[in-house]
Structure formats: structure tokens, C-alpha cells
Amino acid sequence: MHTSLAIERLDRVPVSVTLTPGLSMLALITDALSGRTRGAPEGWRRSVRAAVKERDETVLRSLATPGFSVLPDVVLPGEFTRDLAVSEQVEMLRDLPGDDLLLELDTLTDGRPPPQWRQAFDDPRRWLRGYADLMEQAWSAMRPVWERARPLFEREVGRVAVAAARRSLDLVLDDLHANCRFSDGTLSFPDFEPERFAIGPRSLVLMPMLAGRNALIARLDGPEAVWIGYPLPGADAPRGEPDDSLELIVGDVRSAILTILERPLTMGALARRVRYAPNVVTYHCDRLESAGLISRRRHGREIHVQRTPRASALVGLFH
């Protein structure tokens, strides 16, 4: 079951990146405190658990119980077209009338809340305060990590900007998350409650998160913009700056594959040349093929890989 977003003319869609740590805190709260591990480094999870003085199980059940993937807007970081500080989001949550949460929940559930949200219906103000407290405490633990990761966030802003300038945003979208695919003008990812959307005249906001590699949070039905929160590349294993702009767009392994494929190679020869395990090369070739950057053909017992004209043009821009 997959949710999909049709983006027919990606080159005409306004794309921006916002750095909103509250969305990361939502992902880490559910990862560290609810038992639904999404791949965050254990050090981050320990830090969040240590910072939270008292778990609000009512809030955690609402946010993390499987089977109901839609969250009310009040849980999310407000405006998505600008960076929003956690302190500002916490203040908004504490000032929000309980009736606003009730109205959203009533709309989302047709007046029939699932069990994990019933206590929020009974006392919405308490729920909002509990969530604000969790957000504030998680941020107290993760703020130093966020500050250390700032160069990675800035690199991600640059990656999206370069991809947009080179008309290669499809490569970024195809690599947002291990479970995301962008193919034939459609972005798709697994979802408990699959739906289909079309971006139409709306803009696209990308929101890199300090979160586990399996975390993905999105809102595709906003009136002015759709947004997608995804794991910040390299945040759980920081490394040096990319060597060139091609690596910035497609990543180090795929950049190496595309650069080496000046002529067709077998999969075995390609793995030896890039010095990665065959299963790693196969995974990245799958993604490059879906992006229209390589083609593979079987000749007898061997699979031969070659760049497509589009990939050759892309490599030529940077080399």
C-alpha cells in the first residue's frame, strides 16, 4: 500500500527547504519513547529518554500507535514556508485552545476517534500541554546535536538548490528516503492509509530532519504547499564535504558509479572498480535505473551496465 503524489512538471514546481527542528523532535519522541524504532542512533534515543522527566503515555499512544497515520495539524510545526524555532512551536501549543484540536480530530476521524486518541478528545488542553512538554524536553537534549549538524543542513540546502538549477530534482526525490520512489512524475512511499494526490499549482517544501533513517513525515493535502520531512543525509554518520557537485546531488556511491561508467561494465567489474560490496552496488544501480541514469542488459551469464545519455550529460556538467 503506497501513498502517491503526482508532479507532472517538476521543473515548474517552486521548491524550498525549511529547517524546522520541531519536526525532528516529533520523529525522535516517537522513536525513543514509544517503542516504534525508526532507526535513530542509540545515543540520540538515550539522550531523549534521559531528558524526558515523565513520559506522557496518553500523548505517546496518540502519536505512535500503528494503523492511523494521519496527524492533526496542531501537532505539526505550524507554518512550513519558514524556519520555526522549537520555543515558538511550544508556545503555540500551550496557547492553543483545546477546541482547535477537537475540531481537527473530529474532521480527521469523522467523529469516531480511534482508541489512542480518545483521551485527547476527553481533555484536549491536557493533551496539548503534555505534547508541548515532551517537545521542550526532547529539544533540551537534542539542541547541541542540531547545532553540530548545522553544516549538514546547509549542505542539504545546497544540494537541493544545485539539483533544481540542473533540472535534476527527480534524483533528489528518488533518494529522499529508502522507501521513497520518484518515477514517471510520481513520488510514492508506503503508508497505512494510502491516498493519491496531485501537486497542481502548489509548491513543494522539503524538510530534512534529525531522525532515524526509517522516519518519514509528510503532509500532501495542504492548500498552498505540500511538505515532506525526511532524514537528513549523513546526520547519523557525518563525513567530509562532497568532492564535487555530482556527489552533492546523487551521493558518493552513485557519483562513483556514474563517473566510472565511461564505457559499459559488468556488474562484477563495476563493484570492483567502485570498491563496494556487490549488494550495495546492486541497490544503487536499482535506484539509478529507476531514475533513468543507467540501463542494464543481460548477455549470457553477465549483466552489463551503461550510462544513459541523460547520465552522460549530467556527468559532463561536473567533469
N, C-alpha and C positions, 0 to 999 in steps of 0.2 A: 504494500500500500504506500503510495507516494503522493505528496502534495507537489503541484507544479505551478510555475509562474512563466507564462509566455511573454517573451521580449522579442518581438518581431524585428525591430530596428534598433539594435543595441547601440549603434553609432549615433543615434539621435536621442538617447535617453540621458538626461542630466544625472551624473553620478557624483556622489560626495562621500567623504569618510568623516565620521564623528568619533571622538574619543570620550566615551561616557562610562566611567568606572562602575556606576550603579548596576549596569547590565552584567558586568563581570561578577559583582557581588551576588546577584541573583543566581548565576550559574554555580558559583562556589558554595553558596549556602546550601543549595540542594545537593551538591556533590559531597560536601564534607559532613553534613548533619543529617541527611535523610536516608542514607543507605543506597542511593541511586548513583553509584560511582560513574563519572563521565570522563575519567582519565586524567584528572588534575594531579600534579606531582604530590606525593605524600607529604612533603614539607609544607606545602600550601594548605593542605587539608588539616594537618595538625595545628597550624597557626590559627586557622579559623575556629577550630574546635576549642582551642585554649582561650581565645578571645571572647567567645560567647559564654557569658556567665550562667545563663539559664536558657535551655532550649525551649522555645515555644512550640510544642508539638502540634498545636492546632494550626499554626501557620505552616509548619513544615509539611504536614499531611496535605494541606491545600495545594502547596506548590509542587510536590514531588510524587503524589500517588499516580501510578500509571493509569492510562485509559481516558484521561481528559486533558488534552494537550493545549487547550485554549486558556490564556490567562487574561484577566481583566486589565484594561489599560492602566488603571491606577497602580498596578504592581510594577509597571514598566517605567523607564526613565523619562517620562514627560515628553518634551519636545525632542525630536530626533534629528532636527536640522542644525543643531548646535551642540557643542560640548556642554555637558551638565555635571556640575560637581556633586559628589555624594551628599555633602552637607545641605545643598539646595534640595535635592530629592527627598532627604529625610525630613526636612522642614515641611515640604509639600505634603508628605504622607501624614505627618502629625496634625496638620491644619485641615486636612480634607474631611468634609462632612461624611459621616457614615452612610448617608443616603446615596451618595455618589457611587460607593462600592455596591450597595444593594441594587441600584438601578442597572449597573453593568452586569452583575451576576444574574439578575433576573432576565436580562436580554440574552445573555450567553447560554443560559440553561433552560429557557422557556418556562421559568418559574418552577422548575423541578431540579434543584441543586443536587449534584452527586454527593454521597456521604461525606467526602473530605471537605466540602465547602459549607456544610450545614451550620457549623458553629460560627462561621463568618456571617451567615445570614442572621443568626441569633444576636450577635454583638459585633457589628462591623467596625465600630470605633476601637474596640479592644484589638480586633484583628489588625487594623492599620497601625496601631501603636506597636503591637508585637513585631510586625514586619519592619517598621522603622528602626526598632531597637536592634534586630538582627542585622539589618543593613549597616547601621552605625558601628556595631561591634566588629563585624567582618572587615569593614574598611579600616578600622584601627589596626588590624593585624596585617592587612594587605597593602596599605598605602606605601610602605617602603619598597615592596616588590614592584608596585606600579611605577614608582619613580625610577627604580633601576631599569625597568623595561622601557622607559620613555624613548631611547634611541630606536628600539624595535618598532614602537608605534610610529615614530616619524618615518622609519624606513618603509613601513606598510603604506603610509600616506603617499610616499614617493612611488612605491610600486604601482599603486592604482593609477596615479597621475601619469606615469610613463606608459602604462598599458592603454589608458584612454587616448593619449596622444598618438600612440602607434596603432590604434584600432585593434587592440588585442585584449579587450576586456573579457572576451569569451574565455580566454585562458585563465584569467583570474577567477572567474565564476566557476569554472570547471574544477578549480583547485581550492575553493573556499574551505572545504571540509571533506573528510574521507568518504562520506556518504552522499555528497552533492554531485550532480552531473549537470553540465550545460551542453546540450546537443540540439541541433536543428531549431535554434531560437527558443529553447525551453530549459529553464532551471528546475530541477526536481530533487527531492530528498524524501526519505522515509518519514511517515507520520502516522500516529494512532488514528487520526481523523482526517483522511486525505481529502483535499479540495483542489479545485483548479482555479487559477487566477490569470488575468492578463494585465500587464503593467499599464497599457494605454498611454495617456498623456502624463502619468505620474513620474516622479523622479525615484531614483534608487539610492538608498543610503546604506553604506557598508559600515559595520560597527565591530572592529576587532576587539576581542575580549581576552582578558587573562582568565583562561578557563581550560578545562581538560580537552584533549583532542577530540572527544566524542560529544562535546557540547555544541548545540546549535539552537538559537532562539530567533524567531522571525515573526514579523507582522506583515502580511501581504495584502491586507484589506484596508489600509489607511487611505483616507480621502485624497491626500496630496502626495504622499510618498509611500513606498514600501521599504522596509528595512530588514537587514539580516545581520544578526550577531554571530560571529564565528571565531574560532580560536586564533589568536594572534600567532602568525608563523614564527617559529623559533623561540617562543616565550618559555617553553619548558626545557629547552636545551639551547641557550643562546650561543651564537658563534659570531665570527667576524663579519664584517660587511661583505656583501657580494662583490665578486671581482669585476663584474660588468653588468650592463643593463639587461642583457638577455637573462642572466641568472636572477636578476631582480624580479623579472616578470614571471618566469616559469619555474624557478627554483634551481638548485645546484645540480641535482641528478639529471633533470630533463634538459637543462642547458648543456651539460656534458654530452648527453645522447645526441642532441640535435647538432652540436658542433662537430662531433666525431663522424657523423654520417655524411661525410663529403661524397662517399660512394656507398652503395648498398653493402650491408654486412649481415652475416648470420647472427642469430640471437646469441649464440655462444661466443662468437668473436666480439660482439658488441659488449657483452658482460665483461670479457677480459679487458677490453680497451678502457671502459669507464671504471673498472675495478670495484664493481658492486656485485653482490650475490645475484645469481640468475633470477630468483623470485622477485627481488627488488626491481631489477631491470624490466621484468615482465609486467609488474604492476604499473610502472611509469610508462611503459610503452602502450599499455591499455589506455591510459589517460591521454597520451599524445595522439593515439589513433582516433579516439573519440573527438579530439579537438581538430582533427583534420591536418595534423602536422607530420604524421608518418603513415606509411602503408606497409602491410606485411603480406608476404606471399609464400606459400609452401612450395618448395622444389625438392621432390623426393622426401628425404627424411629431415631436411633442413628448412627452417623458416628464415627468409631473408627480409631485412628491414631497410627501408629507404625513406629519405625525406620527401615530402610533397613540395610542389612549387611554392605553396604558401610558406612552409617552414624555411625553405631556402631564401625566400625574400626576407623573412624575419631575421634569420641569422645574418644575412647581408647587411641589414641595417646597423648591426652592432659589431661586426667584424670586417 
